[in-house]
Amino acid sequence: MVYASTGGPGEKRLKSIRTAAKETAKRLNLDFEIVRFEKASLPIYVYYEENDGEEPIPLYCDGGKISTLEEISSKIRNMMFVLSFHPKHLALREMRKEILKLS
């Protein structure tokens, strides 16, 4: 999931983050969703959420700064790889090899 504010200067930041998160989700056969907030100039977050009702886990925060698509993708993949070792995230463990291929 990508959490972002609507409109304003964050649209340029959102484009790269949305692309990185969407491409990663597609390659790992995961769902992708954008949640928009009406507040302007919030940091943009990317979360991983399993279907079991657990709290979403933050994978990436832009901190209000523009980053390259490659940098964003790398940070998202690295966090997913680390999470794949946690016993609560069996789905990520099963796709660990695929996460490594993305690197």
BELMOUR-V476559 format. One record per backbone hydrogen bond with DSSP energy under -1.0 kcal/mol. CO is the residue of the C=O (numbers start at 1). NH is the residue of the N-H. E is the energy in kcal/mol with one decimal. If there is no record, write none. Layout:
co=CO nh=NH e=E
co=CO nh=NH e=E
This chain:
co=1 nh=47 e=-3.2
co=2 nh=35 e=-3.5
co=3 nh=45 e=-2.1
co=4 nh=37 e=-2.3
co=8 nh=11 e=-1.5
co=10 nh=14 e=-2.9
co=11 nh=15 e=-1.7
co=12 nh=16 e=-1.0
co=13 nh=17 e=-1.8
co=14 nh=18 e=-3.4
co=15 nh=19 e=-2.1
co=16 nh=20 e=-2.5
co=17 nh=21 e=-2.7
co=18 nh=22 e=-2.7
co=19 nh=23 e=-2.6
co=20 nh=24 e=-2.1
co=21 nh=25 e=-2.5
co=22 nh=26 e=-2.5
co=23 nh=27 e=-2.3
co=24 nh=28 e=-1.4
co=25 nh=30 e=-3.3
co=26 nh=29 e=-1.1
co=33 nh=2 e=-2.6
co=35 nh=4 e=-2.5
co=37 nh=6 e=-2.3
co=44 nh=62 e=-2.1
co=45 nh=3 e=-2.7
co=46 nh=59 e=-3.6
co=46 nh=60 e=-1.6
co=48 nh=57 e=-3.1
co=57 nh=48 e=-2.8
co=60 nh=46 e=-2.5
co=62 nh=65 e=-2.1
co=68 nh=72 e=-2.3
co=69 nh=73 e=-2.6
co=70 nh=74 e=-2.3
co=71 nh=75 e=-2.0
co=72 nh=76 e=-2.3
co=73 nh=77 e=-2.6
co=74 nh=78 e=-2.6
co=75 nh=79 e=-2.0
co=76 nh=80 e=-2.2
co=77 nh=81 e=-2.5
co=78 nh=82 e=-2.2
co=79 nh=83 e=-2.5
co=80 nh=84 e=-1.4
co=82 nh=85 e=-1.6
co=83 nh=86 e=-1.7
co=86 nh=89 e=-1.9
co=89 nh=93 e=-1.7
co=90 nh=94 e=-2.2
co=93 nh=96 e=-1.3
co=95 nh=99 e=-2.3
co=96 nh=100 e=-2.2
co=97 nh=101 e=-1.8
co=98 nh=102 e=-1.2
co=100 nh=103 e=-1.1
